[in-house]
Amino acid sequence: MKISYHRRRKIKTRRIALSKLIEEGIKEQSKLAELLKVSLPTIKRDLEALKTMTKEDLTFNTKTTSEDILKKKDLILKMLDNEEYYNEKGEININKISLELKTSRSTVLSVLNGE
C-alpha cells in the first residue's frame, strides 16, 4: 500500500519529535503517547522503527541558500570562460555543465540569460 507524501512527512515529523523526547529522558510509552497525542500502538511502532533509523533519517533536507545559489552561478560563469564547455560549432554545451555541477538545465539557462 502506498503512503502519500504528506502522510510520510507526518510520520517522519512525529518520529523526530519522539527521538527528541527520548533524548530529554522521557521513556514511558504512555507518557510519550500522551505528549504526541497518538495511540500507544503507534508509539510502539515508531519506537521499533527508530531502532533502524540513522541520524540522517531523522532530518529533513534543507533548501539551498542564496549563498549556495551565488556560488553555483559563479561556477557556471567560470565554466563559460573555459573552451572545453563549447562544442565544435562554438555553441555552449549546456548538458556538460549541468551534469558536472549536478544542476538543472534551467539553472544554467537562467545564468546565461543574466537572471
C-alpha positions in Angstrom: 0.0 0.0 0.0 1.4 3.4 -1.0 1.6 6.1 1.6 1.1 9.7 0.5 3.9 12.3 0.7 2.0 14.2 3.4 1.5 11.0 5.5 5.2 10.1 5.2 6.2 13.6 6.3 3.8 13.5 9.2 5.3 10.1 10.3 8.8 11.5 10.0 8.0 14.6 12.0 6.4 12.5 14.7 9.5 10.2 14.9 11.8 13.2 15.1 9.8 14.6 18.0 9.7 11.1 19.6 13.5 10.8 19.4 13.9 14.3 21.0 11.6 13.4 23.8 13.6 10.2 24.5 16.8 12.2 24.5 15.2 14.5 27.1 14.7 11.5 29.3 11.0 10.6 28.8 11.0 6.9 28.3 7.5 5.8 29.5 5.4 4.9 26.4 2.1 6.1 27.8 3.6 9.5 28.6 5.1 9.7 25.1 1.8 8.8 23.5 0.1 11.5 25.6 2.6 14.2 24.7 2.5 13.4 21.0 -1.3 12.9 21.0 -1.2 9.4 19.4 -2.2 5.9 20.4 0.1 3.5 22.3 0.4 1.1 19.3 1.6 4.0 17.2 4.3 4.8 19.7 5.3 1.1 19.9 5.6 1.0 16.0 7.6 4.3 16.0 10.0 3.0 18.7 10.6 -0.1 16.6 11.3 2.0 13.6 13.6 4.3 15.5 15.9 1.3 16.2 16.8 1.0 12.5 16.8 4.8 11.6 20.0 6.7 11.3 20.6 10.4 12.2 20.3 11.3 8.6 16.8 9.7 8.5 15.8 12.0 11.4 16.4 15.2 9.5 14.7 17.0 6.6 16.7 18.2 3.6 17.4 21.9 3.7 16.7 24.1 0.7 19.6 25.8 -1.0 20.5 29.2 0.4 21.1 32.3 -1.6 24.8 31.9 -0.9 24.8 28.4 -2.5 23.0 29.8 -5.5 25.6 32.6 -5.9 28.4 30.1 -5.7 26.8 27.9 -8.4 26.3 31.0 -10.5 30.0 31.9 -10.2 31.0 28.4 -11.2 28.8 28.5 -14.3 30.2 31.8 -15.3 33.8 30.5 -14.9 32.9 27.4 -17.0 31.7 29.8 -19.8 35.2 31.2 -20.0 36.6 27.7 -20.5 36.8 26.4 -24.1 36.1 22.8 -23.1 32.4 23.6 -22.4 31.8 24.5 -26.0 31.3 22.2 -29.0 32.9 22.3 -32.4 30.4 24.9 -33.7 31.2 27.2 -30.8 27.9 26.7 -29.0 27.7 26.2 -25.3 27.4 22.6 -24.2 24.7 23.1 -21.5 24.3 19.4 -20.8 28.0 19.1 -19.9 27.8 22.0 -17.5 24.6 20.7 -15.9 25.9 17.2 -15.5 29.2 18.4 -14.0 27.5 20.7 -11.5 24.6 18.3 -10.9 22.1 21.1 -11.6 19.2 21.6 -13.9 19.3 22.9 -17.5 17.0 25.8 -16.3 19.6 26.9 -13.8 22.3 27.1 -16.4 20.0 28.8 -18.9 18.9 31.4 -16.2 22.6 32.3 -15.7 23.1 32.6 -19.4 20.1 34.9 -19.7 21.5 37.1 -16.9 19.0 36.2 -14.3 
